[in-house]
Amino acid sequence: MPLPPITFVKPEELRRLFNEGRYYERARNGEFTVRMTANSHPAPAASGEPKCTRSQMLAYHDPESGERIVLLHQCRRPDGNIGGSGKPDPKVLLINGTLHVAGDP
């Protein structure tokens, strides 16, 4: 299967698209299949997160096609909350057949 077109956007723009599309809420409501792709321990001390916080990469997939819609990073604290802003940080987002990737435009 060929790769979709790719456009690089600033991280702030990718977060805006992620938030406007309500991807996090939709994943929590079961609209996507969520798969963990990386789960390291511990989070770097420089992150300022509590001890035993996990650095995780997650992918949201369309449950019917299996297509990956979102790739994101999050710091999962021992209490189950997400660190940093309290929301996952998207790195790749598929919108209307185009991959939006966090990076220098």
Residue pairs with C-beta under 8 A, 6 or more apart in sequence:
3 99
4 94
4 97
4 98
4 99
5 97
5 98
5 99
6 98
6 99
6 101
7 98
7 99
7 100
7 101
7 105
8 101
8 102
8 103
8 104
8 105
9 17
9 100
9 101
9 102
9 103
9 105
10 102
10 104
10 105
11 89
11 102
13 100
14 90
14 91
14 93
14 100
14 101
14 102
15 89
15 90
17 90
17 93
17 95
17 100
18 24
18 70
18 72
18 88
18 90
18 93
19 87
21 93
21 95
23 32
23 60
23 69
23 70
23 90
23 93
24 87
24 88
26 32
27 34
27 60
27 70
31 63
32 60
32 61
32 62
32 63
32 69
32 70
33 60
33 61
33 62
33 63
33 66
34 58
34 59
34 60
34 61
35 58
35 59
35 61
36 56
36 57
36 58
37 57
37 58
37 59
37 71
38 55
38 56
38 57
39 54
39 55
39 56
39 57
40 54
40 55
40 56
41 52
41 54
41 55
42 51
42 52
42 53
42 54
43 49
43 53
43 54
43 55
43 75
43 83
44 55
47 53
47 55
47 75
47 83
47 84
49 75
49 77
49 83
49 84
50 77
50 78
50 83
51 78
52 78
53 75
53 76
53 77
53 78
53 83
54 75
54 76
55 73
55 75
56 73
56 74
56 75
56 76
57 71
57 72
57 73
57 91
58 70
58 71
58 72
58 73
58 74
58 88
59 68
59 70
59 71
59 72
60 68
60 69
60 70
60 72
61 67
61 68
61 69
62 69
67 94
68 92
68 94
69 93
69 94
70 90
70 92
70 93
70 94
71 90
71 91
71 92
71 93
72 88
72 89
72 90
72 91
73 88
73 89
73 91
74 82
74 83
74 84
74 87
74 88
74 89
75 82
75 83
75 84
76 82
76 83
77 83
82 88
90 102
91 101
91 102
92 99
92 100
92 101
92 102
93 99
93 100
94 100
